[in-house]
């Protein structure tokens, strides 16, 4: 799915200490597309994966988005206490709010190189999370077919990326450059057959 419109996140500002504070859209509901090989299904060319609002906005899911690390790009295996010091460049706030089909979360970027990266244009956001995939054919209320849906969503980190899978509306700051770009984040990593780490 490609989206060409953008939004300016109100209230993004620098503190006297040089930290960047923003209230940004992050994860979204709806269909997201993955290559079949990303999903462990090389027999499928493209897979439409449903992120239903009942799963994204479930309290157990929302709670996992609060006070998690912000990273530059996606780490290969997620963020843990053992690698946090090397990977985290900031954190999310306490409040996780619904904003239409998106989650809106306060961000505090505390690393100077990450603040510079945002100033230089690395403004899209991509959530790294685990989920359980249910493989089933279905059709959304607006007529879009899907082959799998996500359940038990648990956020691990939010990455600053050049082009996130959620599209250019999940971003910090001003308008997109208007170019028609592919919007792929990091590939999911299947680790135990039950959960899938997704970005």
N, C-alpha and C positions, 0 to 999 in steps of 0.2 A: 504494500500500500504506500503510495506516495502522497504527501500532503504539501501544498505549496504556501498556505497562509501561515502567518506567525503571530505571536503576541508579545507585547512588551511587558515584562514583569515589573509591576510597580514596586517602588521601595528598595530596589537594589542600591546599596550604598557602601562606601568604604568607611571604616571607623578610624579614629585617630591612630590606632595601633597598626593599621594597614590591613585589617581583616575585611573580607567582603561578606556582607549580609544580604540575603535575598529571600523572597517568598516566591517559590517557583513551582510550576506544574511538573509532575514527575510521571508516575505510572498512569496508564489509561486502560479503560475497558474496551471491549470490542474484539475484532479480528486482528491478529498479527500474523504475518506470513514468515515461514521458515522453510529453508530447503529441506527436502526429505532426508538427506544425508545428515543434516544437523540434528535431526530428531531420531536418529537411529533407524530410519526407514528409507534406505536408498532406492527402494522400489517406487517411492512417490517422488515426483518432481518437486512440487511445491505443496506445503501443508498449511492450510488455514487453521489457526489455533484460536479458539474462543476464550477470552478472558471475560467471563460474565460478571456483571456488576454485583451480583449476590456473593461472588467469591472475592472480588477485589475490595469491596466495601464491608466485608464481614469484620466484626470487631477483632477477632483473633488475627486476621491479616493486617488490619490497620495498625494494631499495636506494635507489629514488628518493624514498621517504618519509622518509629520514633527513636531518636538518639542513636542512629546508626552512622557508620563512617561514610564520608565522601572520599572518592578516590579519583585519580586521573586515569582514565581508561579502566577496563575491567581486569582485575587480577585473575590469574589462571584458576585458582582454587578458592576464591572468596577471601574474606577478611576474618581473621581469628585474633585472639589475644596474643598469639605468638608472632604474627606478622603485622599487626596493627601499626606499630611504630614506623615500619618501613613503607606502609601503603596509604595510611589515612592523611588527607590534606584538609580535613574539616569534619563537620558533623551535621546531622539534621537536628531540628528542634523537637520539642515535645508535641506540638499540635500537628495532627495530620487531618486535613479537612477535605471534604469532597468539593470539587469544582467541576460540575458537569460530569463528563466522562473521565476526568483526571483526578489524581490526588494532588493537593497543594500542601507543600511542606516548607517550613523555614529552613534555610541553609546557612551555615557559617563556615566560610572558607578561611582557614587560618594559616595556610602555607603560602609564602610569597610567590613561589614559582607557579602555584595553581591560580593565584589571583592574577598574575601576569597572563597566564594561559587564557583565562576568561576574558581579560581585557583585549587580548589578541584575537579573540573570536572562537575559542573552544567553549561554546555555551550550551550545547545540547546535553540532555541528561538521559541516562539509561540505568534502570534499576537492575542490580544483580540479585537474584532470588532463587529459592528452591520452590518447586511445585510438584504435585503429582499430576501426571497426564492421564486422562481418560480417553482412550481411542474409541471414537464413535462418530458416525456420520450424522450430521444435523444441519439445520438451516436456522439462521437468526431471524428475529421478528421482521427485519427489513430485507429478508430474502437472500442473504449471503450464506453459501454453504460452508461448512467446516468439517474437518476430519478428526479433530481432537479438541478437548477443552481442559482448562487448568482448574485444579482444586488445591486446597491446602497451601495457599501462597504464603511464603515466609521471606521477607526482605533480609538481605545480608549487607548491602551497601548501595550507594548511588554513585555512579561514575560520571565524570565530566568527559564527554566524547565529542568527536567532530560531527558525527551523524548517528543519532540514536534510532532504534527500531520503533519507538513510540512516535517518531516524527518531530518536526521542527517546533511544534507547540510545547513540547516538553523541553524547555530551555530557560536559560538565564539571559535577560537583557533584551537588546533591541532587535530589529527586524532582520530576517534572513536575507541573503543576497539574491534570492529569486531564482537561483539555478535549480534545474530539475535533477536532483541527486538521488541515488539509491539510499535508503535509510536502514542500513543493517548495523546492528550492534554486535556484541560478541556472541559466539555460538553457544548453545547449551552444552553442558557437560553431563553425560549420564554416568552416575557414580555407583549406584547400588541396585538399580532395577526398580526402585520404588519412587524416589524423588528425582527430578531433573533440575539441575542448576541452570537457570536461564538468565539471559540479559535482554 
